[in-house]
Amino acid sequence: MNIMESEPEAYHAMGALEKYAASTPVSKIQKELIKIRASQINSCAYCIQMHTADARKAGETEQRIYALSAWQESPLFSDEERVLLAMTEEITLIADKGLSEETYQAARAIYDEQRIAQLIMLIVTINSWNRIAVATHLIHK
């Protein structure tokens, strides 16, 4: 199934959301960490392949990419990255508990409300792309 062909308006709307996400001042590396981690949780091979390549191009190291699935135990991630990765996991796994008060307060200690909103929208966007790719069996060539 190709949603872009069968429902181009829906794909256009997703494109607008992606354009917004790209325009936020969140760093390219942080955006890619969010995209990779959400894609790992959602088992989206297409997006994992795409965003690990994009992360490398942006200067991310192989070591950190490999450690991303175990970020909580890894010393390779900053406190700021730990907060955005916790947000990514909790929002991606929304049915478990959603964004916890603990994680929200940790984010508030680092970010203002606008940046938190931007991070939430980045996480929502990649989760939407993951669901499209997994539901349509998209294959990275």
C-alpha positions as CSV (number, residue, x, y, z in Angstrom):
1,M,0.0,0.0,0.0
2,N,1.2,3.5,-0.8
3,I,-0.6,6.1,1.2
4,M,1.2,8.9,-0.7
5,E,-0.5,7.7,-3.9
6,S,-3.9,6.8,-2.4
7,E,-4.2,9.7,0.0
8,P,-1.9,12.5,-1.1
9,E,-3.6,15.1,1.1
10,A,-2.9,13.0,4.2
11,Y,0.8,12.7,3.2
12,H,0.8,16.5,2.5
13,A,-0.4,17.1,6.0
14,M,2.3,14.8,7.4
15,G,4.8,16.7,5.3
16,A,3.7,20.0,6.9
17,L,4.2,18.5,10.3
18,E,7.7,17.3,9.4
19,K,8.5,20.7,8.0
20,Y,7.4,22.2,11.4
21,A,9.6,19.6,13.2
22,A,12.6,20.4,11.1
23,S,12.2,24.2,11.8
24,T,12.4,23.8,15.6
25,P,15.6,24.9,17.3
26,V,16.2,21.4,18.7
27,S,19.6,20.3,17.5
28,K,19.9,17.9,14.6
29,I,21.6,15.3,16.8
30,Q,18.8,15.5,19.4
31,K,16.2,15.2,16.7
32,E,17.8,12.1,15.4
33,L,18.2,10.5,18.8
34,I,14.4,11.0,19.3
35,K,13.7,9.5,15.9
36,I,15.9,6.5,16.3
37,R,14.7,5.7,19.9
38,A,11.0,6.0,19.0
39,S,11.7,3.9,15.9
40,Q,13.4,1.2,17.9
41,I,10.5,1.0,20.3
42,N,8.0,0.8,17.4
43,S,10.1,-1.8,15.5
44,C,10.2,0.4,12.4
45,A,13.2,-0.9,10.5
46,Y,12.6,1.7,7.7
47,C,12.9,4.6,10.1
48,I,15.8,3.1,12.1
49,Q,17.8,2.7,8.9
50,M,17.0,6.2,7.7
51,H,17.6,8.0,10.9
52,T,20.8,6.2,11.9
53,A,22.2,7.2,8.5
54,D,21.0,10.8,9.1
55,A,22.5,10.8,12.6
56,R,25.9,9.7,11.2
57,K,25.8,12.5,8.6
58,A,25.0,15.0,11.4
59,G,28.1,13.8,13.3
60,E,26.7,11.3,15.7
61,T,29.0,8.5,16.7
62,E,28.5,4.8,16.0
63,Q,29.1,4.1,19.7
64,R,26.2,6.3,20.8
65,I,23.9,5.0,18.1
66,Y,24.7,1.4,19.3
67,A,24.1,2.4,22.9
68,L,20.9,4.2,22.3
69,S,18.6,1.2,23.1
70,A,20.3,1.0,26.5
71,W,20.7,4.7,27.1
72,Q,19.6,4.5,30.7
73,E,22.7,2.4,31.5
74,S,25.1,4.2,29.2
75,P,27.4,7.0,30.4
76,L,27.5,8.3,26.8
77,F,24.4,10.6,27.1
78,S,24.1,14.0,28.7
79,D,21.5,14.8,31.3
80,E,19.6,16.9,28.7
81,E,19.7,13.9,26.3
82,R,18.4,11.6,29.1
83,V,15.4,13.8,29.6
84,L,14.5,13.9,26.0
85,L,15.0,10.1,25.7
86,A,12.8,9.5,28.7
87,M,10.2,11.8,27.2
88,T,10.5,9.9,23.9
89,E,10.0,6.5,25.6
90,E,7.1,7.6,27.8
91,I,5.2,9.4,25.0
92,T,5.9,6.5,22.5
93,L,4.6,4.0,25.1
94,I,1.7,6.3,25.9
95,A,-0.6,3.4,27.0
96,D,1.8,2.5,29.8
97,K,1.5,5.7,31.7
98,G,2.1,8.6,29.4
99,L,4.5,11.4,30.2
100,S,5.2,11.0,33.9
101,E,5.2,13.9,36.3
102,E,8.8,13.0,37.2
103,T,10.0,13.2,33.6
104,Y,7.9,16.4,33.0
105,Q,9.5,18.1,36.0
106,A,13.0,17.0,34.9
107,A,12.2,18.6,31.5
108,R,11.0,21.7,33.2
109,A,14.3,22.0,35.0
110,I,16.1,22.2,31.6
111,Y,13.6,23.5,29.1
112,D,10.9,26.2,28.9
113,E,7.3,25.3,28.0
114,Q,7.8,26.1,24.4
115,R,10.8,23.7,24.1
116,I,8.8,21.0,25.9
117,A,6.0,21.5,23.4
118,Q,8.4,21.3,20.5
119,L,9.9,18.1,21.9
120,I,6.4,16.5,22.3
121,M,5.6,17.4,18.7
122,L,8.9,15.9,17.5
123,I,8.0,12.7,19.3
124,V,4.4,12.7,18.0
125,T,5.7,13.3,14.4
126,I,8.1,10.3,14.4
127,N,5.6,8.1,16.0
128,S,3.1,9.0,13.2
129,W,5.7,8.2,10.6
130,N,6.6,4.9,12.3
131,R,3.0,3.9,12.3
132,I,2.6,4.7,8.6
133,A,5.8,2.8,7.7
134,V,5.0,-0.3,9.8
135,A,1.3,-0.4,8.8
136,T,2.2,-0.2,5.1
137,H,5.3,-2.5,5.3
138,L,7.5,0.2,3.9
139,I,11.0,-1.1,3.0
140,H,14.1,1.0,2.8
141,K,16.0,0.4,-0.4
